[in-house]
């Protein structure tokens, strides 16, 4: 840890990585809360893994992989959301198909990219140390879009998250806001891919919000706590992986997973103690 702190002041790439982790934690906390409460983690996983197709195609044709990932994520979100709204019985099948097809297309494009072949492992498991400094502005812009959209339509998102039928009866355009929420999930997935890669993105999207849900029942409170937890996990994972030269993405997820397990056990124990105490007082 001390080696990381001393190196942080000397190396710009470490400073960029730290800022990238903090920026990613904003989307992780705000949108991850909706994913956990609405229980659409599998849907978010389908969006995440279909992104590799867009990244591979962008590399092949000479564009920024980040842009290819964003386009592929939004298109996948709209397709999955439309099918879910129209044909619910086909939802799981479509998500599974997009999951596999997106990754297969991405691998083929990456394999056929002329010249130097990009490291597939950096897409799958992420490499926060290689985030270009210029992309921090893009990540900050995407965070601004996420937070502004959620703040502007908070009541509508709240309604469709807890009770779509009630929201529909109150005149809320459920289909529009549901698709908009999935598009926000897609943007968040692209943010998190920079930090932990495609394979681990769902863990970072859901674990901080799930931990926050153990202690808070307010959606706004969960968002704030999940954002703080996400920033803590990414920063601590970066620091602990620096000395032993470990992959940063898996280190972040292991820390988040360990905290989640401890939190789940402790919150279960506390609930049992409170229930026993109430039973004795009756």
Secondary structure in CASP SS format (residue, H / E / C, confidence):
PFRMAT SS
TARGET T0000
AUTHOR 0000-0000-0000
METHOD secondary structure of the structure
MODEL  1
X C 1.00
X H 1.00
X H 1.00
X H 1.00
X H 1.00
X H 1.00
X H 1.00
X H 1.00
X C 1.00
X C 1.00
X C 1.00
X H 1.00
X H 1.00
X H 1.00
X H 1.00
X H 1.00
X H 1.00
X H 1.00
X H 1.00
X H 1.00
X H 1.00
X H 1.00
X H 1.00
X H 1.00
X H 1.00
X H 1.00
X H 1.00
X H 1.00
X H 1.00
X H 1.00
X H 1.00
X H 1.00
X H 1.00
X H 1.00
X H 1.00
X H 1.00
X H 1.00
X H 1.00
X C 1.00
X C 1.00
X H 1.00
X H 1.00
X H 1.00
X H 1.00
X H 1.00
X H 1.00
X H 1.00
X H 1.00
X H 1.00
X H 1.00
X H 1.00
X H 1.00
X H 1.00
X H 1.00
X H 1.00
X H 1.00
X H 1.00
X H 1.00
X H 1.00
X H 1.00
X C 1.00
X C 1.00
X C 1.00
X C 1.00
X H 1.00
X H 1.00
X H 1.00
X H 1.00
X H 1.00
X H 1.00
X H 1.00
X H 1.00
X H 1.00
X H 1.00
X H 1.00
X H 1.00
X H 1.00
X H 1.00
X H 1.00
X H 1.00
X H 1.00
X H 1.00
X H 1.00
X H 1.00
X H 1.00
X H 1.00
X C 1.00
X H 1.00
X H 1.00
X H 1.00
X H 1.00
X H 1.00
X H 1.00
X H 1.00
X H 1.00
X H 1.00
X H 1.00
X H 1.00
X H 1.00
X H 1.00
X H 1.00
X H 1.00
X H 1.00
X H 1.00
X H 1.00
X H 1.00
X H 1.00
X H 1.00
X H 1.00
X H 1.00
X H 1.00
X H 1.00
X C 1.00
X C 1.00
X C 1.00
X C 1.00
X C 1.00
X C 1.00
X C 1.00
X H 1.00
X H 1.00
X H 1.00
X H 1.00
X H 1.00
X H 1.00
X C 1.00
X C 1.00
X H 1.00
X H 1.00
X H 1.00
X C 1.00
X C 1.00
X C 1.00
X C 1.00
X H 1.00
X H 1.00
X H 1.00
X H 1.00
X H 1.00
X H 1.00
X H 1.00
X H 1.00
X H 1.00
X H 1.00
X H 1.00
X H 1.00
X H 1.00
X H 1.00
X H 1.00
X H 1.00
X H 1.00
X H 1.00
X C 1.00
X H 1.00
X H 1.00
X H 1.00
X H 1.00
X H 1.00
X H 1.00
X H 1.00
X H 1.00
X H 1.00
X C 1.00
X H 1.00
X H 1.00
X H 1.00
X H 1.00
X H 1.00
X H 1.00
X C 1.00
X C 1.00
X C 1.00
X C 1.00
X H 1.00
X H 1.00
X H 1.00
X H 1.00
X H 1.00
X H 1.00
X H 1.00
X H 1.00
X H 1.00
X H 1.00
X H 1.00
X H 1.00
X H 1.00
X H 1.00
X H 1.00
X H 1.00
X H 1.00
X H 1.00
X H 1.00
X H 1.00
X H 1.00
X H 1.00
X H 1.00
X H 1.00
X H 1.00
X H 1.00
X H 1.00
X H 1.00
X H 1.00
X H 1.00
X H 1.00
X H 1.00
X H 1.00
X H 1.00
X H 1.00
X H 1.00
X H 1.00
X H 1.00
X H 1.00
X H 1.00
X C 1.00
X C 1.00
X C 1.00
X C 1.00
X C 1.00
X H 1.00
X H 1.00
X H 1.00
X H 1.00
X H 1.00
X H 1.00
X H 1.00
X H 1.00
X H 1.00
X H 1.00
X H 1.00
X H 1.00
X H 1.00
X H 1.00
X H 1.00
X H 1.00
X H 1.00
X H 1.00
X H 1.00
X H 1.00
X H 1.00
X H 1.00
X H 1.00
X H 1.00
X H 1.00
X C 1.00
X C 1.00
X C 1.00
X C 1.00
X H 1.00
X H 1.00
X H 1.00
X H 1.00
X H 1.00
X H 1.00
X H 1.00
X H 1.00
X H 1.00
X H 1.00
X H 1.00
X H 1.00
X H 1.00
X H 1.00
X H 1.00
X H 1.00
X H 1.00
X H 1.00
X H 1.00
X H 1.00
X H 1.00
X H 1.00
X H 1.00
X H 1.00
X H 1.00
X H 1.00
X H 1.00
X H 1.00
X H 1.00
X H 1.00
X H 1.00
X H 1.00
X H 1.00
X H 1.00
X C 1.00
END
